[in-house]
Amino acid sequence: MQVNGERFLKDLHDLRVFGASGVGKGVVRPAYSPADIAAREWLVGRMRDAGLDVRFDPVGNLWGLAKGRSLLIGSHSDSQPEGGWLDGALGVVMGLELARAANEAGGPAISVVSFQDEEGRFGVTTGSAIWSGSLSLDHADTLTDSAGTSFADARAAMAHLAGEFVDPARFSGFVECHIEQGPWLDDAGQSIGVVTDIVGIRDMRITMEGEQNHAGTTPMHLRRDAFQALSAFNTALNDRLRNVVTPQSVWTIGHVNLHPGAHSIVPGKVVFSMQWRDGDAVRLKRMEDVIRDTACEVADTMGMEVSFGEMLGLEPVAMDRHLHKAIAQAAQDLVPEGWREMQSGALHDATNVASLMPAAMMFVPSINGISHAFSEDTNEADLLCGLNVLAAAVPDLAKSGAGSA
């Protein structure tokens, strides 16, 4: 099976045209946006050229299906609101090139997928979560993004393309290649990371309500200021989590909405996202308890009301040992000093797919560890190294997946 590196790189660069930000190689291609749908329609043509049967399912997951039972390779092609050109796209285009090469060589059978809304406009890896059965479509349709748009309304933009869900039983296993999105490979000058496990994640919105009032006439000691409550919560949380977490634990307040958001008004309400990640499910629960208790205590002290939104998240998951071994062996053969085993601190579709079939992941470096930003990039030599390692692993991946199923 001979891969074509030039063809692979050209497809990557062609895909980033859809939603190009105008800043470096950055893209703006959120799930169900016109740019996202156009990119998926472009991928349809490339998948057909690779000899694959193309289908969209009801939520916009795009499938390029080989005949018979096959190894599934892919990732996602939607982006963050300000995203890079490789996050997700790399795994889809690498799967496409491997499927083409396999088709040209007469096997093994490789199918390709681009999952929808991996970046979480409506939750956490929405498209693969629905396909895997961990999130019902009826419930997903009630989810809203930060602007209040429902998932049902957003996916209606692809209703003219939608077909039936694909049966997971037709796949022997799943492999996802991704940029690392962290600094470890780049700092070490290594080209390949073979993922051992993916951390778990929890995500919810917290609302604190106080009293909206005049910014010039309300004395400081009488204020029930929503922003001050958020500030106090953040400071207390960082202190209280110290005895619970490990150096690998992370937590983030990533989205804040102050109401009414005016210069001369003491804000009376704040809604903010609270996300935390760890590789241990018990520790995730302990972190949740600290987060809830801290928010309640701050609210009580400052005369605020606090409420908690729906908890979203996924459990930590280990990668399949047979598929992991196949990728590790290929890396050892091709770049014996240039690879490592590592945990994924980022969430990926492989977390959901692992509940259905054997799953594995491989990383290539992110320059300076940057991702979820327009400046995200990877050296082309490392992109090609990843392609060649996965191509070398494909025969064993196809056998191991079938053996593990």
C-alpha positions in Angstrom: 0.0 0.0 0.0 1.7 3.2 -1.2 0.5 6.5 0.1 0.9 9.7 -1.9 2.3 12.5 0.4 1.8 15.3 -2.1 -1.9 14.3 -2.7 -2.4 14.1 1.1 -0.9 17.6 1.7 -2.8 19.2 -1.1 -6.1 17.9 0.3 -5.2 19.3 3.7 -4.5 22.7 2.2 -7.6 22.6 -0.1 -9.8 21.8 2.9 -8.6 24.8 4.9 -9.9 27.2 2.2 -13.4 26.5 3.6 -13.8 29.1 6.3 -10.3 30.5 5.9 -9.9 33.2 8.6 -7.5 35.4 6.6 -5.0 35.1 9.5 -2.3 32.6 8.8 -3.7 29.1 8.3 -6.6 29.7 10.7 -10.1 28.6 9.9 -13.6 29.6 11.2 -15.7 26.5 10.5 -18.1 25.9 13.4 -20.5 23.0 13.2 -23.5 23.5 10.7 -22.1 26.9 9.5 -22.1 27.4 5.7 -18.4 26.9 5.7 -18.7 23.6 7.6 -21.4 22.3 5.2 -19.5 23.4 2.2 -16.4 21.6 3.5 -18.3 18.4 4.0 -19.8 18.6 0.5 -16.3 19.0 -0.9 -15.2 15.9 1.1 -18.0 14.0 -0.5 -16.3 14.4 -3.9 -12.9 13.3 -2.6 -14.4 10.3 -0.9 -16.2 9.2 -4.1 -12.9 9.6 -6.0 -11.4 7.2 -3.5 -14.0 4.6 -4.4 -16.1 5.0 -1.2 -19.9 4.9 -0.9 -20.8 8.3 0.7 -23.5 8.9 3.2 -24.6 11.6 5.7 -26.5 10.5 8.8 -29.3 12.5 10.5 -26.9 14.7 12.5 -24.5 15.4 9.7 -21.7 12.9 10.3 -20.1 12.2 6.9 -19.2 8.6 6.0 -17.1 7.3 3.2 -17.8 3.5 3.3 -15.7 0.7 1.9 -17.4 -2.5 0.8 -17.9 -5.1 3.4 -16.4 -5.0 6.9 -13.7 -2.4 7.2 -11.3 -0.5 9.5 -12.7 3.0 10.2 -10.3 6.0 10.2 -11.2 9.6 10.7 -11.9 12.5 13.0 -13.9 15.7 12.5 -13.8 18.7 10.1 -15.7 21.3 12.1 -13.6 23.9 14.0 -13.6 26.1 17.0 -15.0 29.6 16.5 -11.3 30.6 16.1 -9.6 27.4 15.1 -6.6 26.0 13.3 -6.4 24.2 10.0 -5.4 20.8 11.4 -7.5 20.2 14.4 -9.7 17.3 13.3 -9.1 17.9 9.6 -5.8 16.0 9.8 -7.5 12.8 10.9 -10.2 13.0 8.2 -7.7 13.7 5.3 -5.3 11.1 6.6 -8.1 8.6 6.6 -9.0 9.7 3.1 -5.5 9.2 1.8 -5.2 5.8 3.5 -8.5 4.7 2.0 -7.4 5.8 -1.5 -4.1 4.0 -1.1 -5.8 0.8 0.1 -8.3 0.9 -2.7 -5.5 1.3 -5.3 -3.6 -1.6 -3.7 -6.7 -3.9 -3.5 -7.0 -3.8 0.3 -7.4 -3.8 3.2 -10.8 -2.2 3.3 -10.7 1.3 5.0 -13.7 3.5 5.6 -13.5 7.2 6.5 -15.6 9.4 8.8 -15.9 13.1 9.6 -17.9 13.4 12.8 -20.1 16.5 13.3 -19.8 19.0 16.1 -16.8 17.4 17.8 -15.8 20.9 19.0 -18.9 21.1 21.2 -21.0 24.0 19.9 -23.9 22.0 21.5 -22.2 19.9 24.1 -19.3 17.4 24.0 -18.4 15.6 20.8 -22.1 15.7 19.8 -22.1 13.8 16.5 -20.1 10.8 17.7 -21.9 10.9 21.1 -25.3 10.5 19.3 -24.0 7.8 16.9 -22.5 5.8 19.8 -25.7 5.9 21.8 -24.3 7.9 24.8 -26.6 10.8 23.8 -30.1 10.4 22.5 -31.1 12.4 19.4 -34.3 13.5 21.2 -32.3 15.0 24.0 -29.6 16.4 21.8 -32.2 18.3 19.8 -33.0 20.3 23.0 -29.4 21.4 23.5 -28.6 25.0 22.7 -25.4 26.9 21.8 -24.2 30.1 23.5 -26.5 32.2 21.3 -29.6 30.1 22.1 -29.8 28.2 18.8 -31.1 24.7 19.3 -29.3 21.6 17.9 -32.5 20.7 16.1 -32.6 24.0 14.3 -28.9 23.9 13.5 -28.9 20.4 12.0 -32.0 21.3 9.9 -29.5 23.1 7.6 -28.3 19.7 6.5 -31.7 18.0 6.3 -31.5 17.8 2.5 -28.3 15.6 2.9 -29.4 13.5 5.8 -29.8 9.7 5.5 -29.9 6.9 8.0 -27.4 6.1 10.8 -24.6 3.8 9.8 -24.4 0.4 11.6 -21.3 0.2 13.8 -21.1 -3.5 13.2 -19.7 -3.0 9.7 -16.4 -1.7 11.3 -13.7 -3.8 12.9 -12.1 -0.9 14.7 -11.5 2.8 14.7 -8.2 4.8 14.5 -8.0 8.6 14.9 -4.9 10.6 14.0 -4.8 14.1 15.6 -2.4 16.9 16.4 -1.3 16.7 19.9 -2.6 20.1 20.9 0.0 20.3 23.7 3.8 20.9 24.0 5.3 17.5 24.8 6.2 16.1 21.4 7.3 19.5 20.0 9.5 20.2 23.1 11.1 16.7 22.8 11.6 16.9 19.0 9.6 13.8 18.5 7.2 13.1 15.6 4.7 10.5 16.9 2.6 10.1 20.1 0.9 6.8 20.6 -2.1 7.4 22.9 -2.6 5.2 25.9 -5.8 6.7 27.2 -8.1 9.7 26.9 -9.0 11.8 30.0 -12.6 12.2 31.2 -14.3 15.5 31.0 -17.1 17.3 32.8 -18.8 20.5 31.6 -21.7 22.5 33.0 -23.0 26.1 33.2 -23.2 27.9 36.5 -25.5 30.9 37.1 -25.1 33.4 39.9 -27.8 36.1 40.4 -27.5 39.1 42.6 -28.8 42.6 42.1 -28.5 44.9 39.1 -28.0 48.5 40.2 -26.4 51.9 39.4 -22.6 51.8 39.1 -22.1 55.3 40.4 -24.5 55.4 43.4 -24.5 51.9 44.9 -22.0 51.7 47.8 -19.5 48.9 47.5 -20.6 47.2 50.8 -24.2 47.1 49.6 -23.5 45.6 46.2 -24.6 42.1 45.1 -22.3 42.2 42.1 -22.3 39.1 39.9 -18.8 39.7 38.6 -17.4 40.0 42.0 -19.0 36.8 42.9 -17.5 35.1 39.9 -14.1 36.5 40.8 -14.4 35.3 44.4 -15.5 31.8 43.2 -12.5 31.5 40.8 -10.0 32.5 43.5 -11.5 30.2 46.1 -11.7 27.3 43.7 -8.1 27.4 42.7 -7.1 27.3 46.4 -9.6 24.5 47.3 -8.7 22.2 44.5 -5.0 22.1 45.3 -5.4 19.1 47.7 -7.6 17.2 45.3 -5.9 17.4 41.9 -2.7 16.1 40.3 -0.4 18.0 37.9 -2.4 16.4 35.0 -5.8 17.8 36.3 -7.1 20.9 34.6 -10.1 23.2 35.0 -11.3 26.1 33.0 -13.9 28.9 33.0 -14.0 29.5 29.3 -17.2 31.4 28.6 -18.7 34.2 30.7 -21.9 36.2 30.0 -22.5 39.2 32.3 -25.9 40.8 32.4 -26.7 43.4 31.4 -23.1 44.1 30.3 -23.1 47.9 30.5 -20.3 50.2 31.8 -22.5 52.0 34.3 -24.5 49.1 35.7 -23.5 46.8 38.5 -24.1 43.4 36.8 -26.9 41.4 38.5 -26.3 38.1 36.8 -23.5 36.0 35.4 -23.7 32.7 33.5 -20.4 31.0 33.0 -19.0 27.6 31.8 -17.1 25.4 34.1 -15.1 22.5 32.6 -12.7 20.1 34.2 -10.7 17.1 33.0 -8.8 14.2 34.6 -7.9 10.7 33.8 -9.6 9.3 37.0 -13.4 9.2 37.3 -13.3 9.3 41.1 -11.2 12.4 41.0 -13.6 14.0 38.5 -16.4 13.5 41.1 -14.3 15.0 43.9 -13.6 18.0 41.7 -17.3 18.4 41.0 -18.1 18.3 44.7 -15.5 21.1 45.4 -16.9 23.2 42.5 -20.5 22.9 43.7 -19.6 23.5 47.3 -17.5 26.5 46.5 -20.1 28.1 44.3 -22.8 27.7 47.0 -20.5 29.1 49.8 -19.6 32.1 47.7 -23.2 32.8 46.8 -24.3 32.5 50.4 -21.5 34.8 51.6 -22.3 37.5 48.9 -26.1 37.3 49.0 -26.4 35.6 45.6 -28.6 32.9 44.2 -26.7 30.1 42.5 -28.0 27.4 40.1 -26.3 24.6 38.1 -27.1 23.6 34.5 -27.0 20.2 33.0 -23.9 18.2 33.5 -22.3 17.1 30.3 -19.2 14.9 29.9 -17.5 11.6 29.1 -15.7 9.1 31.2 -11.9 8.4 30.9 -11.2 5.6 28.4 -8.3 3.4 27.6 -7.2 2.7 24.0 -7.4 -0.8 22.7 -4.2 -2.6 23.4 -4.0 -4.5 20.1 -4.5 -1.4 18.0 -2.1 0.5 20.3 0.5 -2.1 19.8 0.2 -2.0 16.0 0.8 1.7 15.9 3.6 1.6 18.4 5.4 -1.1 16.4 5.1 0.9 13.2 6.5 4.0 15.0 9.4 2.0 16.4 10.2 0.6 12.9 10.1 4.0 11.2 11.2 6.5 13.9 12.7 4.5 16.7 13.9 7.5 18.7 11.1 9.8 17.5 8.0 8.5 19.3 6.5 8.1 22.8 3.5 6.7 24.5 1.3 9.5 26.1 -2.1 10.3 27.5 -4.5 12.6 25.7 -5.5 15.6 27.8 -7.8 16.7 25.0 -11.2 15.0 24.3 -11.7 13.2 21.0 -14.4 11.3 19.1 -12.4 8.1 19.9 -13.8 8.3 23.4 -17.3 7.7 22.2 -16.4 5.2 19.4 -14.4 3.1 22.0 -17.8 2.1 23.5 -18.7 0.4 20.2 -15.5 -1.1 18.9 -11.7 -1.3 19.5 -10.3 2.2 19.2 -6.8 3.8 19.1 -5.3 7.2 18.6 -2.0 8.7 17.2 -0.6 12.2 17.7 1.7 14.4 15.6 3.3 17.5 17.2 1.8 20.9 17.5 4.3 23.7 17.0 4.9 25.4 20.4 2.0 23.3 21.7 -0.6 25.7 20.2 -4.1 24.7 19.2 -7.6 26.1 19.2 -6.0 29.2 17.7 -5.3 30.7 14.2 -1.6 30.1 14.8 -2.0 26.3 15.2 0.5 24.5 12.9 2.6 21.4 12.4 5.7 20.9 10.2 4.9 19.1 7.0 7.7 16.6 7.7 5.8 15.6 10.9 2.5 15.4 9.0 4.1 13.1 6.4 5.7 11.0 9.2 2.3 10.5 10.8 0.9 9.4 7.4 3.7 6.9 6.8 3.5 5.4 10.3 -0.2 4.9 10.1 0.1 3.4 6.6 2.8 1.0 7.9 0.5 0.0 10.7 -2.7 -0.5 8.6 -2.2 -4.2 7.8 -1.8 -5.0 11.5 -4.5 -2.5 12.5 -7.0 -4.3 10.2 -6.1 -7.7 11.6 -6.0 -6.5 15.2 -9.3 -4.7 15.0 -10.9 -7.8 13.6 -9.3 -9.9 16.3 -10.4 -7.6 19.1 -14.0 -7.2 18.0 
